[in-house]
């Protein structure tokens, strides 16, 4: 006598297949996790998580459009694992992997274990999901709590007295305090209950647990109202923060949510949604009773449809039509597509799964290049010797650049990192007075700049009024637009003189960092000018000598690492020339002399100083043991 396996009991094959899916998901999400630096939204997450107390964190969130939960989670995670970008992103990775395991349980509970495995596989391979997972953002947590709420609802329907009602309330409340869009799944659940829930007692319980969830969220509801009523919405806001409601947006969002080819997951979604209506179905799907198939498919369809109708309906009034908000439909897409795969025979299903895996691993339908905030921060750090302010004027990317600068610069420089975007919003027309307070305390500064000067020149005009001149420029690009890092110094530096090299080149100022450790990079800043046009491109050598006069480290390059060759110097113009001197790991601790030499690279001829020496001593540095 043979024993028939219950359709919802997982086989050993199913468990091994699910283990493979989780391993694949881990690889796809961890691979390349640190390839790019933070972008604007990631930086904004960290910007909002600032503050030294729960009260400060909560007050910050009042002026955003989300609940405070993610800021608490992120701040606690940063405290536990550190502030490195890859460590911060691992929080989303772990939630994503947990979500994939949970989606398997949902598919298994609604349909069959095979449907659960296939749904988890579809979700694993969706490129948009991978992109969202590799960011310091809350979307993987949103998916997780939406799935948890659905799973608790399913389990409550089956076992109303086993604590699932409390779990449903807890998951709903945690989801709402995380991101308001999580309530879309609760709306879908309510609609599903209206159609499928029978009996007075179940309905009393259902109303009670949803009322409890609303009651638990009630203290934050006035803040939600404040957030949305105090946000000015006009055509510009809708355009910048939302997407236009047209066919191009529809095509883009379809590719982002379904992956490519769109027809594949689209076909499987419709199969998973409509095939249960048939009296008889093929494949593994036939093992589940028709009413159960219909109930599960209905929940998936409602979960898919509610966010779409809400988002599209609100699009003309509030900037909610974004790829991030619409991404919540990826969970029901994967659930229904996984269910749809079970309608195929073993052979056809195997070929479809093989194609999906190969296509998902080796093609990309959702990816974008982040702005070069990490490179900008590292380049400034390599040239940063004094306590110079960094005035960021990079629009919405200010928070990402702020965080990378915080990581790259010395800890004591954090208070010198200023967001002009934040100053403009916080102080309005008076913000220039706060900028001037920084200028009054410095002779030089850095200014990362993204935009067109003729449109936004208030701070640049103030710098000119305060006697600053532009002494150097680094150039980057993003999405075809230039991004600059300007160096500004007071023109009065020209009045000082350390020495003259040859007949025309003057070294006005030199600043080496006073104390470093073995293996560090020693930034040395030099300021030059020439009183006449130069036909020769001279090289500059900055080096360290020990007490015996032995060369221990050096950095040679054209001025400004080739960005300001001497043949391009304007007569009388101040030129900023930073030199990062790499120190050996085994450099003995002690005091070293820093010298500067000017020479021609092609023949090694040295340009003597005004004293006739081969080089000029500009100071000493102390090297400590690491």
LINTA-V21653 format. One record per backbone hydrogen bond with DSSP energy under -1.0 kcal/mol. CO is the residue of the C=O (numbers start at 1). NH is the residue of the N-H. Records with the same first field share a line. If there is no record, write none. Layout:
CO: NH + NH
//
This chain:
6: 9
11: 15
12: 16
13: 17
14: 18
15: 19
16: 20
17: 21
18: 22
19: 23
20: 24
21: 25
22: 26
23: 27
24: 28
25: 29
26: 30
27: 31
30: 33
32: 35
39: 43
40: 44
41: 45
42: 46
43: 47
44: 48
45: 49
47: 50
53: 57
54: 58
55: 59
56: 60
57: 61
58: 62
60: 63
61: 64
68: 72
69: 73
70: 74
71: 75
72: 76
73: 77
74: 78
75: 79
76: 80
77: 81
78: 82
84: 88
85: 89
88: 91
89: 93
90: 94
91: 95
92: 96
93: 97
94: 98
95: 99
96: 100
97: 101
98: 102
99: 103
100: 104
101: 105
102: 106
103: 107
104: 108
105: 109
106: 110
107: 111
112: 116
113: 117
114: 118
115: 119
116: 120
117: 121
118: 122
119: 123
120: 124
121: 125
126: 130
127: 131
128: 132
129: 133
130: 134
135: 137
138: 142
139: 143
140: 144
141: 145
142: 146
143: 147
144: 148
145: 149
146: 150
147: 151
148: 152
149: 153
150: 154
151: 155
152: 156
153: 157
154: 158
155: 159
159: 162
163: 167
164: 168
165: 169
166: 170
167: 171
168: 172
169: 173
170: 174
171: 175
172: 176
173: 177
175: 179
177: 69
179: 182
180: 183
181: 184
182: 185
183: 187
184: 188
185: 189
186: 190
187: 191
188: 192
189: 193
190: 194
191: 195
192: 196
193: 197
199: 203
200: 204
201: 205
202: 206
203: 207
204: 208
205: 209
206: 210
207: 211
208: 212
209: 213
210: 214
211: 215
212: 216
213: 217
214: 218
217: 220
218: 221
220: 224
221: 225
222: 226
223: 227
224: 228
225: 229
226: 230
234: 238
235: 239
236: 240
237: 241
244: 246
246: 250
247: 251
248: 252
249: 253
250: 254
251: 255
252: 256
253: 257
254: 258
255: 259
261: 264
262: 266
263: 267
264: 268
265: 269
266: 270
267: 271
268: 272
269: 273
270: 274
271: 275
274: 277
275: 278
283: 286
284: 287
285: 288
289: 293
290: 294
291: 295
292: 296
293: 297
294: 298
295: 299
296: 300
297: 301
298: 302
299: 303
300: 304
301: 305
302: 306
305: 309
306: 310
307: 311
308: 312
309: 313
310: 314
311: 315
314: 317 + 318
318: 320
320: 322
321: 243
322: 326
325: 328
326: 329
327: 330
329: 333
330: 334
331: 335
332: 336
333: 337
334: 338
335: 339
336: 340
337: 341
340: 343
341: 344
342: 285
345: 349
346: 350
347: 351
348: 352
349: 353
350: 354
351: 355
352: 356
353: 357
354: 358
355: 359
356: 360
357: 361
358: 362
359: 363
371: 373
372: 376
373: 377
374: 378
375: 379
376: 380
377: 381
378: 382
380: 383
381: 384
386: 388
389: 446
390: 418
392: 420
393: 450
394: 397
395: 398
397: 401
398: 402
399: 403
400: 404
401: 405
402: 406
403: 407
404: 408
405: 409
410: 413
411: 414
413: 416
414: 417
416: 390
418: 392
419: 423
420: 424
421: 425
422: 426
423: 427
424: 428
427: 430
428: 431
430: 433
431: 435
432: 436
433: 437
435: 439
436: 440
438: 441
439: 442
443: 490
445: 488
446: 391
447: 486
448: 393
449: 484
452: 455 + 456
457: 461
458: 462
459: 463
460: 464
461: 465
462: 466
463: 468
464: 467
467: 491
469: 489
471: 576
472: 487
474: 485
476: 483
478: 481
481: 478
483: 476
484: 449
485: 474
486: 447
487: 471 + 472
488: 445
489: 469
490: 493
491: 494
492: 495
493: 496
499: 507
501: 505
504: 531
505: 501
506: 529
507: 498 + 499
509: 527
511: 525
514: 622
516: 624
517: 520
520: 583
522: 581
523: 513
524: 579
525: 511
526: 577
527: 508 + 509
528: 575
529: 506
530: 572
539: 599
540: 557
541: 597
542: 555
543: 595
544: 552
545: 593
546: 549
550: 546
553: 544
555: 542
557: 540
558: 562
559: 564
560: 563
565: 568
566: 569
570: 573
575: 528
577: 526
579: 524
581: 522
584: 519 + 587
590: 623
592: 621
593: 545
594: 618
595: 543
596: 616
597: 541
598: 607
599: 539
600: 604
605: 600
608: 502
609: 612
613: 609
616: 596
619: 594
621: 592
622: 516
623: 590
624: 518
//
